[in-house]
Amino acid sequence: MRRVVVTGGGTGIGRAIAERFAGQGDEVFVVGRRKDRLEQVSATTPEGAIRPLVADLSNEEAVLRAAEELSDKPLDVLVNNAGGLVAREKDGLAGTFDVHRRVIERNLLTAMTFTEALWEHLTRPGGRVVNIGSIAGQRGGGGGYAAAKAGLSVWGFDLAAKGGPDGITVNTVSPGYVQDTEFFGENGRSARHDGLVAQTLLGRAGTPADVAATVAFLASDDAAWITGQVIGVNGGALLGR
């Protein structure tokens, strides 16, 4: 049984990833800000399979506390999934600056700081780090969000080089349009649904389970020689190069 940590594990893609690992018999910790959402995920699985850990990863002290709670045994898999958009709270340039800061913090810095805090506890050899990026980070179109996701991929390259000598792999999964997530609001579906589906070669939107399956593969022994990669999961909306 492996020990798996999934950030942003209370809803959508993060929840699907956590449930996928739990279904394989792994011990899973879901980390996030909203205690109620984390507890809902935990309640739907056998007792002890998914454990909630409440932490605001934009707060350095909270990062260190969470890492301390997880440090009693080696960690096999870390999935950096926490992220998303932020609401504008101020007017003018002050508001623009604030949005840039918070969106980069939420989508890039939280992954960087949490990974650094847990790095020494990853299994050697065999540890797995999987970052959840975005198609926006490959082709643009998302402003600061796209910039943060692009940064996540490039940071992953450096982290893969760091982990290589210890047998730790680091990869980024880059989803395209995935419905049934909070990213698009309560109904989990983009207002541009038909247009986004039309961009794919398969003629459908992705699901959280599609992304979870790719993450599970990258964390498996079968993917032991895959590291430093960005894996597109987008139905062909963006072709690989």
C-alpha positions as CSV (number, residue, x, y, z in Angstrom):
1,M,0.0,0.0,0.0
2,R,1.4,3.4,-1.0
3,R,1.0,6.7,0.7
4,V,-0.4,9.3,-1.7
5,V,-1.0,13.0,-1.2
6,V,-3.4,15.0,-3.5
7,T,-3.7,18.7,-3.1
8,G,-7.0,20.3,-4.1
9,G,-8.5,16.9,-3.5
10,G,-12.0,18.0,-2.4
11,T,-13.7,18.4,-5.8
12,G,-13.4,17.7,-9.5
13,I,-10.1,16.4,-10.9
14,G,-8.5,16.2,-7.5
15,R,-11.3,14.2,-6.0
16,A,-11.3,11.8,-9.0
17,I,-7.5,11.3,-8.5
18,A,-7.9,10.6,-4.8
19,E,-10.7,8.2,-5.4
20,R,-8.7,6.4,-8.1
21,F,-5.8,5.8,-5.8
22,A,-8.0,4.8,-2.9
23,G,-9.7,2.3,-5.2
24,Q,-6.3,0.7,-5.9
25,G,-5.8,0.2,-2.1
26,D,-3.6,3.1,-1.4
27,E,-3.7,5.3,1.7
28,V,-4.6,8.8,0.4
29,F,-4.4,12.2,2.0
30,V,-6.5,15.0,0.4
31,V,-5.2,18.5,1.2
32,G,-7.3,21.7,0.8
33,R,-8.8,24.8,2.4
34,R,-12.4,23.6,2.7
35,K,-12.9,21.1,5.5
36,D,-16.4,20.2,4.5
37,R,-15.4,19.2,0.9
38,L,-12.5,17.1,2.1
39,E,-14.7,15.3,4.7
40,Q,-17.3,14.6,2.0
41,V,-14.7,12.8,-0.1
42,S,-13.4,10.9,2.9
43,A,-17.0,9.8,3.8
44,T,-17.6,8.2,0.4
45,T,-14.8,5.7,0.7
46,P,-14.0,2.9,3.2
47,E,-12.8,4.2,6.6
48,G,-9.2,5.4,6.5
49,A,-8.8,5.1,2.7
50,I,-8.9,8.9,2.2
51,R,-7.9,11.2,5.0
52,P,-8.6,14.9,5.0
53,L,-5.9,17.4,5.8
54,V,-7.1,21.0,6.0
55,A,-4.4,23.5,5.0
56,D,-4.3,26.7,3.0
57,L,-1.2,26.1,0.9
58,S,-0.8,29.8,0.2
59,N,0.2,30.2,3.8
60,E,3.8,29.2,4.5
61,E,3.2,28.2,8.1
62,A,0.2,26.0,7.0
63,V,2.5,24.3,4.5
64,L,5.0,23.5,7.1
65,R,2.4,22.2,9.5
66,A,0.9,20.0,6.9
67,A,4.3,18.7,5.9
68,E,5.0,17.9,9.5
69,E,1.8,15.9,9.8
70,L,2.8,13.8,6.8
71,S,6.4,13.2,7.8
72,D,5.9,10.2,10.1
73,K,6.4,7.8,7.1
74,P,7.8,8.0,3.6
75,L,5.5,9.4,0.9
76,D,5.2,7.5,-2.4
77,V,3.1,9.9,-4.6
78,L,2.5,13.7,-4.5
79,V,-0.1,15.1,-6.9
80,N,0.0,18.9,-7.1
81,N,-3.5,19.6,-8.2
82,A,-4.6,22.7,-6.2
83,G,-5.2,25.7,-8.4
84,G,-7.9,27.6,-10.3
85,L,-8.9,31.1,-11.0
86,V,-9.4,34.0,-8.6
87,A,-12.0,36.7,-8.3
88,R,-11.1,40.3,-8.8
89,E,-11.4,42.2,-5.5
90,K,-10.0,45.6,-6.3
91,D,-10.4,48.2,-9.0
92,G,-7.9,49.6,-11.4
93,L,-4.2,48.6,-11.6
94,A,-4.2,47.6,-8.0
95,G,-6.8,45.0,-8.8
96,T,-4.9,43.7,-11.8
97,F,-1.7,43.4,-9.7
98,D,-3.6,41.6,-7.0
99,V,-5.1,39.1,-9.4
100,H,-1.7,38.4,-11.0
101,R,-0.2,37.8,-7.6
102,R,-2.9,35.5,-6.3
103,V,-3.4,33.4,-9.5
104,I,0.4,32.7,-9.6
105,E,0.4,32.0,-5.9
106,R,-2.5,29.6,-6.2
107,N,-1.4,27.7,-9.3
108,L,2.4,27.7,-9.1
109,L,3.8,28.8,-5.7
110,T,1.6,26.5,-3.7
111,A,2.9,23.5,-5.6
112,M,6.5,24.7,-5.3
113,T,6.5,25.3,-1.6
114,F,4.5,22.2,-0.7
115,T,6.8,20.0,-2.8
116,E,9.9,21.5,-1.3
117,A,8.5,20.9,2.2
118,L,7.8,17.2,1.4
119,W,10.7,16.5,-0.8
120,E,12.9,14.8,1.8
121,H,10.1,12.5,2.7
122,L,9.5,11.1,-0.8
123,T,10.4,7.4,-1.3
124,R,13.9,6.9,-2.8
125,P,13.9,5.3,-5.3
126,G,10.4,5.2,-6.7
127,G,8.9,8.5,-5.5
128,R,6.4,10.1,-7.9
129,V,5.5,13.8,-8.3
130,V,2.7,14.6,-10.8
131,N,1.7,18.2,-11.4
132,I,-1.6,19.2,-12.9
133,G,-1.1,21.8,-15.5
134,S,-3.4,23.1,-18.2
135,I,-3.7,23.3,-22.0
136,A,-3.6,27.0,-21.4
137,G,0.0,26.7,-20.2
138,Q,0.9,25.2,-23.6
139,R,-1.0,27.4,-26.0
140,G,-1.9,30.6,-24.0
141,G,-5.3,32.2,-23.8
142,G,-5.5,32.3,-20.0
143,G,-3.5,35.4,-19.0
144,G,-1.9,35.0,-15.6
145,Y,-3.4,31.5,-15.2
146,A,-1.8,30.3,-18.4
147,A,1.5,31.9,-17.3
148,A,1.4,30.1,-14.0
149,K,0.6,26.7,-15.6
150,A,3.4,27.2,-18.1
151,G,5.7,27.9,-15.1
152,L,4.5,24.8,-13.4
153,S,5.6,22.7,-16.4
154,V,9.1,24.3,-16.7
155,W,9.6,24.0,-12.9
156,G,8.7,20.4,-13.3
157,F,11.6,19.9,-15.7
158,D,14.1,21.2,-13.1
159,L,12.5,19.1,-10.4
160,A,12.8,16.0,-12.6
161,A,16.5,16.7,-13.0
162,K,16.8,17.1,-9.2
163,G,15.0,13.8,-8.5
164,G,16.6,11.7,-11.2
165,P,19.6,10.6,-9.2
166,D,17.3,9.4,-6.4
167,G,14.9,7.6,-8.7
168,I,12.1,10.2,-8.2
169,T,10.1,10.9,-11.4
170,V,8.4,14.3,-12.0
171,N,5.8,14.8,-14.8
172,T,3.0,17.3,-15.6
173,V,-0.4,16.3,-16.8
174,S,-1.9,19.0,-19.0
175,P,-5.7,18.7,-19.3
176,G,-7.8,20.3,-22.0
177,Y,-11.5,21.1,-21.5
178,V,-12.7,18.9,-18.6
179,Q,-16.3,19.3,-17.5
180,D,-17.8,18.4,-14.1
181,T,-15.4,20.6,-12.2
182,E,-15.8,23.8,-10.2
183,F,-13.5,25.6,-12.6
184,F,-16.6,26.4,-14.6
185,G,-19.0,27.1,-11.8
186,E,-21.6,25.1,-10.0
187,N,-22.8,23.3,-13.2
188,G,-19.3,22.2,-14.0
189,R,-19.7,23.1,-17.7
190,S,-18.2,25.9,-19.7
191,A,-20.4,28.5,-21.4
192,R,-18.3,27.7,-24.4
193,H,-19.0,23.9,-24.1
194,D,-19.9,23.3,-27.8
195,G,-17.0,25.3,-29.2
196,L,-14.5,23.6,-26.9
197,V,-15.8,20.1,-27.7
198,A,-15.6,21.0,-31.4
199,Q,-11.9,21.7,-31.0
200,T,-11.2,18.1,-30.0
201,L,-10.7,15.2,-32.4
202,L,-12.8,12.8,-30.3
203,G,-15.9,15.0,-30.1
204,R,-16.4,15.1,-26.4
205,A,-15.3,16.9,-23.3
206,G,-12.9,15.3,-20.9
207,T,-13.9,14.1,-17.5
208,P,-12.1,14.1,-14.2
209,A,-11.7,10.3,-14.5
210,D,-9.8,10.8,-17.8
211,V,-7.2,12.8,-16.0
212,A,-7.1,10.5,-13.0
213,A,-6.3,7.5,-15.2
214,T,-3.3,9.3,-16.6
215,V,-2.1,10.4,-13.2
216,A,-2.5,6.8,-11.9
217,F,-0.4,5.5,-14.8
218,L,2.4,8.0,-14.2
219,A,2.5,7.0,-10.6
220,S,2.7,3.3,-11.4
221,D,5.7,1.0,-11.9
222,D,4.9,0.9,-15.6
223,A,5.9,4.6,-15.9
224,A,9.2,4.2,-14.1
225,W,11.2,5.5,-17.1
226,I,9.0,8.5,-17.8
227,T,10.1,11.8,-16.2
228,G,10.4,15.4,-17.2
229,Q,7.4,15.2,-19.5
230,V,4.2,17.2,-20.2
231,I,1.4,14.8,-21.0
232,G,-1.5,16.3,-22.9
233,V,-4.9,14.9,-21.9
234,N,-7.1,17.0,-24.2
235,G,-8.9,14.8,-26.7
236,G,-6.7,16.1,-29.5
237,A,-7.6,19.7,-29.0
238,L,-3.8,20.4,-29.0
239,L,-1.6,18.0,-30.9
240,G,1.7,16.8,-29.4
241,R,5.0,17.8,-30.8
